[in-house]
Amino acid sequence: MSHLFIYPKKGEATVFELADRQVSIGRLPDNDIVIEDAYASGHHAYIVPRESGYAIRDNLSKNGTFVNGRKISDETPLRRGDEICIGSTRIFFDKESTTSVEMTDEQLPASAVQSVIQINKILPPTDTATIKKEASIIPDLERLKLDYRFFPVLTQVSQALILHKPIDELLEEIMDLICKTLPMDRAILMLQEGNPPDLIPKVVRIADPTLLPQKIQVSRCILDMVLAENSSVLTIDAQVDPRFQASESIIQTNTHSAMCVPLWNNREIIGVIYADRIFHLDRFSEEDLKLLTLLSNLAAIKIENAKLIQQAIEKEKMERELALASQIQKNLLPGKNPECETYDIAGYNLTCYQVGGDYYDFIDITPERLAIVIADVSGKGVSAALLMASLRAALHAELGSSYNLDNLGARLNDFVHRSSSSGNFITFFLLELNKNTGEIKYINAGHNPPLILGREGQITRLESCGFCLGMFPSVKYEHCAASLEPGQVAILYTDGITESRNKNKEEFGEDRLIKVTQKCFDLPAQKMLESILAEVDRFSEGLEPDDDRTLVIIKRTASAH
């Protein structure tokens, strides 16, 4: 049976036994696991059983769910020892944290602090002016000896950290190297994580097994000093201070000396390293503090590089998946324009991202009846593409030879309402064309009114006859009728066409769409479509589209025989 080991920021740790069922985690009392954390959502996340074990799924929480330091967006499998962070609450899957680390708010007496050194006094200067200024000062002999001692250690650690490793392995290796270089009884590496960011222990090292049961108490006084002043702190023999002897704080367990240094990557502090000596006879010295600061700087840069490499790998993987999704979506659109003896029809779709939420289709109902569809899902990207694919599947399932147009609109509306969140909807237009007579029946669910243009400039707008799909449940639709006469052109489009903007934030608009269509009225449908899109591109002055663009042209060339 698997377990969750729960370590809140304040209070006692607890253990939760996982059964073969879904487990909810959040701040509200109806959760299976209630965490009193101000940065947790009411129903923050779920742990679900799977064939291979368990997985965690974020429930659209405000501040996110982190697994091993990475914010998750999809369902993530859990492995033994994985660390889940919800706000400042740490949860370990199927493995107890070996040593508990606690941040205490108790003040540290001034006499316990021996040295506070800003890291810009320890790390080598990076700007040329500072280097020249320091080079003009004659260095003393002790400084040279100290640098000579540090150089081989830093070189050895740098070489050991050359190869890329996953973050978890890297953190373990960093602590191994530091503990080998600077003997200590206990050490903790903590990283800034969560929203708002908080220091989360990642690696704990205990040299003496007798110290394992003890809780490591780290004073926020020291941590605040490190973070606020970007400094390294050395405390020494705090127990001899009479004001501190009865204190239950960081140096409570006869700590002989302790150091805390920032993980500074030359831009920001990403965490800290804390180390102390309890049984070790020698105290930490100021030279030890400087060496640990230098090692921490190397470690921070390597951690940041590892994160960047990991992000690049994940980005490349996502781009491959998006390219595949883009190809799948293209396959859901018509592969070619329909061939009709007395009609010339063409359609085109351009997504502003790799996948999008616009949709058009040509569906044969009977040999004489053709359904022409255009739709626009609210939003962009993957979520819009998934909803569009669901709409297409539902439409093809409903659109048989004996379908009822009014009922179709109502059924699609209820389907979209059930299948999407409250903020999602679809503007939808379906036109059923009788190829023999030119008669049109249509429903327009909140879509931009398609236009029917005549050679003499006549304009008919196929206006909306109901709400967008999915806005409200149980909406009724009544279809409307029109006709497409010989020589007339119907234009179906999404708002990505008319709302395209130029550098002056001016929209292309319906009037320009009408004018450019009239200019190319005698061209075939495909050439007319290309001319309209080219005019939209010229108007946009090279700006990248900020919305999907979809356009369908229907020309009636002659009467049916």
SEGU-896760 format. One line per 10 residues: their letters; for each residue x negated, y, z of C-alpha. Coordinates in Angstrom, 1 decimal. Each point is the difference from the previous one (the first is absolute). Last residue first. Layout:
% residues N
a> X Y Z  ...
END
This chain:
% residues 561
hasatrkiiv> 29.9 22.0 -65.8  -1.2 2.0 3.0  -0.3 3.7 -0.4  -3.4 1.5 -0.5  -3.3 1.0 1.8  1.2 0.1 3.6  -3.1 1.0 1.9  -0.7 -1.2 3.6  -3.1 1.4 1.8  -1.2 -1.2 3.4
ltrdddpelg> -2.4 1.9 2.2  -1.8 -0.9 3.3  -2.6 2.1 1.9  -1.2 -0.9 3.5  -0.8 2.9 2.2  -3.0 2.2 0.8  -1.3 -0.2 -3.5  -3.7 1.1 -0.3  -0.4 3.6 -1.1  -1.4 0.4 -3.6
esfrdveali> 1.9 3.2 -0.8  3.4 -1.4 1.2  1.7 1.6 -3.1  -2.3 -1.9 -2.3  0.8 -3.3 1.7  3.7 0.7 -0.2  -0.4 0.8 -3.7  -1.8 -3.3 -0.5  2.8 -1.8 1.8  2.6 1.6 -2.3
selmkqapld> -2.0 -0.8 -3.2  -0.5 -3.6 1.1  3.7 -0.5 0.6  0.9 1.5 -3.4  -2.6 -2.2 -1.7  1.6 -3.1 1.6  3.6 1.2 -0.8  -0.8 0.7 -3.7  -0.5 3.7 -0.8  2.9 2.1 -1.3
fckqtvkilr> 0.7 1.7 3.3  -3.6 1.0 0.7  0.7 3.7 0.7  3.3 -0.8 1.6  -1.7 -2.3 2.5  -2.6 2.7 0.9  2.9 2.5 0.6  2.0 -2.4 2.2  -2.9 -0.9 2.2  -1.0 3.6 0.3
degfeeknkn> 3.5 0.9 1.2  0.0 -3.0 2.5  -3.0 1.2 2.0  -3.7 0.0 -0.5  -0.4 1.4 3.5  -2.2 3.1 0.9  -2.6 -0.5 2.7  -2.3 2.5 -1.7  -2.5 -2.9 -0.8  2.8 -1.8 -1.9
rsetigdtyl> 2.7 -2.2 1.5  1.8 -3.2 -1.0  3.5 0.2 1.5  1.8 -0.7 -3.3  -2.0 -3.1 -0.9  -0.6 -1.5 3.5  3.7 0.7 0.6  0.9 -3.2 -1.9  1.2 -0.1 -3.6  2.8 -1.2 -2.4
iavqgpelsa> 0.3 1.9 -3.3  2.9 -0.9 -2.3  -0.3 1.1 -3.7  2.8 0.7 -2.5  -0.1 -0.6 -3.7  2.8 -2.5 0.0  2.2 0.5 3.1  -0.9 -1.1 3.5  3.2 -0.3 2.1  1.1 0.8 3.5
acheykvspf> 1.6 -1.8 2.9  -0.2 0.1 3.8  -0.2 -2.7 2.6  1.5 0.2 3.4  -2.2 -0.7 3.0  0.9 -1.0 3.6  -2.4 0.2 2.9  0.0 -2.8 2.6  -3.2 1.0 1.7  -1.7 3.4 -0.2
mglcfgcsel> -3.2 1.2 -1.6  -0.9 -3.3 -1.7  0.7 0.9 -3.6  0.3 3.7 -0.6  3.5 1.4 0.6  2.7 0.0 -2.7  1.1 1.2 -3.5  -3.0 1.9 -1.1  0.2 1.9 -3.3  -0.5 -1.4 -3.5
rtiqgergli> -0.9 3.4 -1.5  1.2 0.8 -3.6  -1.9 2.6 -2.1  0.9 1.3 -3.4  -3.0 1.6 -1.8  1.0 -0.6 -3.6  -1.8 -3.3 -0.3  1.8 -1.3 3.0  -1.6 -0.7 3.5  1.2 -2.5 2.6
lppnhganiy> -1.7 0.6 3.3  -0.5 -2.2 3.0  1.1 1.6 3.3  -2.9 -0.4 2.6  1.1 -2.9 2.1  2.4 0.1 3.0  1.6 -3.4 -0.7  1.0 0.5 -3.7  2.4 -2.7 -1.3  0.5 -0.5 -3.7
kiegtnknle> 2.2 -1.0 -2.8  -1.0 1.0 -3.5  1.8 -0.4 -3.3  -2.3 -0.1 -3.1  2.5 -2.2 -1.8  -1.9 -3.1 -1.1  -3.0 0.3 2.4  2.3 0.3 3.0  -2.4 1.6 2.5  0.1 -0.6 3.7
llfftifngs> -1.9 2.7 1.9  -1.4 -0.5 3.5  -1.4 2.8 2.0  -1.6 -0.3 3.5  -1.5 2.4 2.6  -1.3 -2.4 2.6  -0.1 0.4 3.8  -2.5 -0.3 2.9  0.1 2.0 3.2  2.3 -2.4 1.9
sssrhvfdnl> -2.2 -3.0 -0.6  0.5 -2.4 -3.0  1.6 -3.3 -0.9  3.4 0.4 1.6  0.7 3.4 -1.6  -1.5 -1.2 -3.3  2.4 -3.0 -0.1  3.0 2.1 1.1  -0.7 2.4 -2.9  -0.6 -2.8 -2.5
raglndlnys> 3.4 -1.5 0.9  1.8 3.4 -0.2  -1.5 0.8 -3.4  0.7 -3.5 -1.4  3.7 0.2 1.2  0.5 3.1 -2.1  -1.7 -1.5 -3.1  1.9 -3.3 0.2  -2.0 -3.0 -1.2  1.4 -2.5 -2.6
sgleahlaar> -3.0 -0.3 -2.2  -2.3 -0.2 3.0  -2.0 2.8 1.8  0.0 -1.1 3.6  -3.2 -2.1 0.1  -1.8 2.4 -2.3  0.9 2.9 2.3  -1.1 -1.8 3.2  -3.4 -0.9 -1.5  -0.5 3.6 -1.3
lsamllaasv> 0.9 1.5 3.3  -2.4 -2.3 1.9  -2.8 1.1 -2.4  0.8 3.6 0.6  -0.1 -0.5 3.7  -3.4 -1.6 -0.3  -1.3 2.9 -2.2  1.3 2.6 2.4  -1.9 -1.7 2.9  -3.2 -0.3 -2.1
gkgsvdaivi> -0.3 3.6 -1.2  2.5 2.8 -0.1  3.0 1.3 1.9  3.7 -0.1 -0.9  0.6 -2.7 -2.7  0.8 1.3 -3.5  2.3 -1.8 -2.4  0.7 -0.4 -3.8  2.2 -2.7 -1.5  1.2 -0.7 -3.5
alreptidif> 2.6 -2.8 -0.3  0.7 -1.3 -3.5  3.3 -1.3 -1.3  0.7 -1.4 -3.5  -2.1 -3.2 0.3  1.1 -0.4 3.6  -1.5 1.4 3.2  -3.5 0.7 -1.4  -2.1 1.8 2.6  -2.3 2.9 -0.8
dyydggvqyc> -1.9 1.3 3.1  -1.4 3.0 1.8  -1.6 0.4 3.4  -1.9 2.6 2.0  -1.3 -0.9 3.4  -3.8 -0.2 -0.6  -3.1 -2.1 -0.2  -3.5 1.0 -0.8  0.9 3.6 1.0  1.6 2.7 -2.1
tlnygaidyt> 1.9 -2.6 -1.9  0.7 0.4 -3.7  3.1 -1.7 -1.6  1.2 0.1 -3.6  3.1 -0.9 -1.9  1.1 -0.1 -3.7  3.3 -0.6 -1.8  0.9 0.5 -3.7  3.7 -1.0 -0.6  1.9 -1.2 -3.1
ecepnkgpll> -1.7 -3.4 -0.5  -1.1 -0.5 3.6  -3.5 -1.3 1.0  -0.6 0.5 3.7  -3.3 1.6 1.1  -2.8 -2.4 1.1  -1.3 -1.6 3.2  2.8 1.5 2.1  -1.1 0.7 3.6  -0.6 -2.8 2.5
nkqiqsalal> -3.3 -0.9 -1.7  -1.2 3.5 0.7  0.7 -0.7 3.7  -2.1 -3.1 0.0  -2.9 1.9 -1.7  0.2 2.7 2.7  0.1 -2.6 2.7  -3.1 -1.6 -1.4  -1.8 3.4 -0.1  1.3 0.7 3.5
eremkekeia> -1.5 -3.3 1.2  -3.3 0.8 -1.6  0.1 3.5 1.4  0.8 -1.4 3.5  -3.0 -2.3 -0.1  -2.3 2.8 -1.1  1.4 2.2 2.8  -0.5 -2.8 2.5  -3.6 -0.5 -1.1  -0.6 3.8 0.0
qqilkaneik> 1.6 0.2 3.5  -2.3 -2.8 1.3  -3.0 1.8 -1.5  1.0 3.3 1.6  0.5 -1.8 3.4  -3.4 -1.6 -0.3  -1.5 3.3 -0.7  1.6 1.5 3.0  -1.1 -2.8 2.2  -3.6 0.4 -1.4
iaalnslltl> 0.0 3.7 0.7  1.3 -0.6 3.6  -2.6 -2.7 0.6  -2.9 2.2 -1.0  1.4 2.8 2.2  0.4 -2.5 2.8  -3.6 -1.2 -0.3  -1.2 3.7 0.2  2.2 0.6 3.1  -1.2 -3.3 1.6
lkldeesfrd> -3.6 1.2 -0.5  0.7 3.4 1.5  1.7 -1.5 3.1  -2.8 -2.5 0.4  -2.4 3.0 -0.1  2.0 1.7 2.7  -0.5 -3.1 2.2  2.4 -2.9 0.8  -0.8 -1.3 3.5  -2.2 -2.9 0.6
lhfirdayiv> 0.9 -2.8 2.3  2.8 -1.6 -2.2  2.8 -1.2 2.2  2.5 2.7 -0.9  -1.2 1.6 -3.2  2.4 1.8 -2.3  0.9 0.5 -3.6  2.7 2.0 -1.8  0.1 0.5 -3.8  2.4 2.5 -1.5
giiernnwlp> 2.4 0.5 -2.9  0.5 1.6 -3.4  -1.6 3.3 0.9  -0.1 2.2 -3.1  -2.1 1.2 -2.9  -3.5 -1.3 0.6  1.3 -3.5 0.7  0.1 0.5 3.8  0.7 -3.0 2.1  -0.2 1.9 3.2
vcmashtntq> -2.2 -1.0 3.0  0.9 -1.2 3.5  -2.8 -1.1 2.4  0.2 -1.7 3.5  -2.2 -0.4 3.0  -0.2 -2.2 3.1  3.6 -0.9 0.0  0.9 -1.3 3.4  3.4 -1.2 -1.3  1.8 3.4 0.3
iisesaqfrp> -2.0 1.7 -2.7  2.9 0.5 -2.2  2.5 0.8 2.7  1.5 -1.2 3.3  -1.6 2.6 2.2  -1.0 -0.8 3.6  -3.7 0.7 -0.5  0.5 3.0 -2.3  0.0 2.9 2.3  -2.9 -1.5 2.0
dvqaditlvs> -2.1 0.0 -3.2  -2.2 -3.1 0.2  2.5 -1.9 -2.2  -0.5 2.3 -2.9  -3.5 -1.5 -0.6  -0.4 1.5 -3.5  2.2 1.4 -2.7  -1.2 0.7 -3.5  2.2 1.8 -2.6  -0.5 0.5 -3.7
snealvmdli> 1.7 3.0 -1.5  2.6 0.9 -2.6  1.3 2.6 2.6  3.6 -1.0 -0.1  -0.5 -3.7 -0.8  -2.8 -0.8 2.3  1.2 2.2 2.9  3.6 -1.4 -0.5  -1.4 -3.5 0.2  -1.9 0.8 3.2
crsvqikqpl> 3.0 1.4 1.8  2.2 -2.7 -1.5  -1.9 -2.3 2.3  -0.5 -3.6 -1.2  1.0 -2.8 2.3  -1.3 -3.4 -1.1  2.2 -2.6 1.7  -1.9 -2.8 1.7  0.6 -3.6 -0.9  -3.0 -0.1 -2.4
ltpdairvvk> -2.5 1.5 2.4  -1.2 -3.3 1.4  -0.8 -1.1 -3.6  -2.8 2.6 -0.1  -0.8 1.6 -3.5  3.6 1.2 -0.7  0.6 1.4 -3.5  3.3 1.5 -1.0  0.9 0.8 -3.7  3.0 1.9 -1.3
pildppngeq> 1.2 2.1 2.9  2.6 2.6 -1.3  -0.6 3.7 0.5  3.1 1.9 -0.9  1.1 1.8 -3.2  3.6 1.4 0.0  0.8 -2.0 -2.0  -2.1 -3.1 0.3  -3.8 -0.5 0.1  -3.2 1.5 1.3
lmliardmpl> -2.5 -2.9 0.4  -1.5 -1.5 3.2  -3.2 -2.0 0.4  -0.4 -1.2 3.5  -3.2 -1.1 1.9  -0.7 -1.9 3.2  -3.2 -1.1 1.8  -2.5 1.9 -2.2  -3.2 -0.7 -1.8  -0.6 2.6 -2.8
tkcildmiee> -1.2 -1.5 -3.3  1.8 -3.4 0.4  3.2 1.7 1.3  -0.1 2.4 -3.0  -0.6 -2.8 -2.6  2.8 -2.2 1.4  2.3 3.0 0.2  -0.5 0.9 -3.6  0.4 -3.7 -1.1  3.4 -0.2 1.7
lledipkhli> 1.1 3.3 -1.6  -1.1 -1.3 -3.4  1.8 -3.3 0.3  3.3 1.9 0.7  -0.6 2.5 -2.7  -0.6 -2.5 -2.8  -3.7 -0.2 -0.9  -2.2 1.9 -2.5  -3.7 -0.7 0.1  -2.3 2.7 1.3
laqsvqtlvp> 0.8 -0.2 3.7  -3.1 -2.1 1.0  -2.2 2.3 -2.0  1.2 3.1 1.9  -0.3 -1.8 3.3  -3.7 -0.9 -0.7  -0.8 3.5 -1.2  1.7 1.6 3.0  -2.0 -2.1 2.4  -3.3 0.6 -1.9
ffrydlklre> 0.6 3.8 0.1  1.1 0.4 3.6  -3.3 -0.6 1.7  -1.9 2.2 -2.5  2.6 2.8 0.6  -0.6 -0.3 3.7  -3.8 0.1 -0.4  0.3 3.1 -2.2  2.3 1.7 2.5  -2.4 -0.7 2.8
ldpiisaekk> -2.9 1.5 -2.0  1.7 3.3 -0.5  1.3 1.2 -3.4  -1.5 3.3 -1.3  3.0 2.0 -1.2  -0.1 0.9 -3.7  1.5 -3.3 -0.9  3.1 0.8 2.1  0.7 3.1 -2.1  -0.6 -1.8 -3.3
itatdtppli> 2.4 -2.8 1.1  2.6 2.5 1.1  -0.1 1.8 -3.4  0.1 -3.2 -1.9  3.3 -1.3 1.5  0.4 -3.5 1.4  -1.7 0.4 3.4  -1.1 -3.3 1.7  2.4 -1.2 2.7  -0.8 0.7 3.6
kniqivsqva> 0.6 3.7 0.5  3.0 -0.1 -2.4  1.3 -2.8 2.3  0.6 2.4 2.8  -1.7 -1.3 3.1  1.7 -0.5 3.4  -2.3 -1.4 2.6  0.1 -1.0 3.7  3.8 -0.1 0.6  0.8 -1.5 3.4
saplqedtme> -0.6 3.3 1.8  2.8 1.6 -1.9  2.6 -2.3 1.5  2.1 -2.0 -2.5  3.7 0.7 0.1  2.4 -2.9 0.0  2.1 -0.4 -3.2  -1.0 -3.7 -0.5  -0.2 -1.7 -3.4  0.2 -3.8 0.4
vsttsekdff> -1.9 -2.7 -1.8  1.0 -3.7 0.7  -2.6 -2.6 -0.7  0.6 -3.2 -2.0  3.1 1.3 -1.9  2.2 -3.0 -0.1  0.4 -1.8 -3.3  3.2 -1.1 -1.8  0.7 3.4 -1.6  -1.4 3.0 2.0
irtsgicied> 2.2 3.0 0.6  -1.4 3.4 0.8  2.4 2.9 1.0  -1.3 3.5 -0.8  2.4 0.5 -2.9  0.7 -3.5 -1.2  -3.3 -1.7 -0.5  -0.1 -3.7 -1.0  -3.3 -1.8 0.5  -0.6 -3.3 -1.8
grrlptedsi> -1.6 -2.7 2.3  1.7 -2.9 -1.7  1.2 1.0 -3.5  3.1 1.9 -0.8  1.4 0.3 -3.6  0.9 3.5 -1.1  3.4 1.1 -1.3  -0.6 3.2 -2.0  -1.0 3.5 0.9  -2.6 -0.7 2.6
krgnvftgnk> -2.3 2.6 1.6  -3.4 -1.4 0.5  -1.9 -0.1 3.3  0.2 -3.8 0.5  3.8 0.2 -0.7  1.5 3.4 0.3  3.8 0.9 0.1  1.2 3.4 -1.1  0.8 3.3 1.7  3.6 0.5 -1.0
slndriaygs> 0.9 -3.7 -0.4  1.3 -1.3 -3.3  0.6 -3.4 1.7  -3.6 -1.3 -0.3  -0.3 -3.7 -0.7  -2.2 -2.5 1.9  -0.6 -3.6 -1.1  -0.1 -3.3 1.8  -1.1 -3.5 -0.9  -0.6 -1.7 -3.4
erpviyahhg> 3.7 -0.8 -0.6  1.0 3.5 1.3  1.4 1.2 3.3  0.7 3.8 0.3  -1.5 2.7 2.1  2.0 3.2 -0.3  -0.9 3.6 0.3  1.0 3.4 1.5  3.6 -0.3 1.1  0.4 3.2 2.0
sayadeivid> -3.3 1.4 -1.3  -3.2 -0.2 2.0  -2.0 3.2 0.6  1.4 0.7 3.5  -1.0 -3.6 1.0  2.1 -1.9 2.5  -0.1 -3.3 -1.9  3.0 -2.3 0.0  -0.6 -3.4 -1.5  3.2 -1.8 -1.0
ndplrgisvq> 1.5 3.3 -0.9  3.4 1.1 1.4  -1.7 2.4 2.5  -1.2 2.5 -2.6  -3.7 0.7 -0.3  -0.9 -2.6 -2.6  -0.9 -3.6 -0.9  2.4 -2.5 -1.6  -0.7 -3.7 -0.1  1.2 -2.2 -2.8
rdalefvtae> 0.4 -3.7 0.9  -2.1 -3.1 0.5  -1.0 0.9 3.6  -2.7 2.4 0.9  -1.0 0.1 3.7  -0.6 3.6 1.2  -2.9 0.7 2.4  -0.2 3.2 2.1  -2.7 2.6 0.9  0.6 2.2 2.9
gkkpyiflhs> 0.7 3.7 -0.1  -1.3 2.9 -2.2  -1.3 -0.1 -3.5  1.9 -3.2 -0.5  -1.8 -3.3 -0.5  2.2 -2.8 -1.5  -1.3 -3.5 -0.6  2.3 -1.7 -2.6  0.3 -3.7 0.1  0.1 -3.0 -2.4
m> 1.4 -3.4 1.0
END
